[in-house]
C-alpha cells in the first residue's frame, strides 16, 4: 500500500514556516533591531524639535536685527558694554569682607565712599 503524500507536504510546509520565522528572528532586520531603531528615531525626533526651536529663535532675532537699530543697540550694550557718546557709565564693585592685611592677617578695610549705580544721563539745555 502506497504512503499518502500529505505528510510530506505537511513537513515541507512546516519547514518553510520555520525558515521564514528563523529569518524574522535571526536575520539582520530582526524584531530587536526594529525596536532599537524605533528608539533611535524617537531620540532623533526630539533632537530635531529642539534644533527647530533654536532655529526659530535665531530667525526671530535676525528679523529683529534687520528691522531696527534698537535691537542692535540693546545687544551692543548688553554683550559689548558699549555706551553712547552723550552718556557717562559708572561702574563700582562692593567688597564682601575685609581685605587681607600684611602676612595674611585680616586688617580692617578702608572706608570706601558710596558710589552711585550705573547711570545714564543726557545733557540738558
C-alpha angles and dihedrals in degrees: 000000000000120000116249115254098223097082089059091049090050091051091049092049091048090050090051091051091048090050092051092047092047089052090050095050103032106032126095092263095052128147095265092057091048090055091047091049091050089054091050090049091053091051092048092049090053091050090049091052092053091047090049091051090049090050091050091052090049091048091050091049090049091051089051090050091050093048104054148354095240091082091046091051093048092049092048091050095046101040104026102028093235121171131199120249093250095050134087118213118206120188128183138173130212126219118232096205144352117308117247114262129212116317092010097296117139111249124183113267117244114254110262121205114247111259122207120245119262105299134196115206130177121204114256122215 
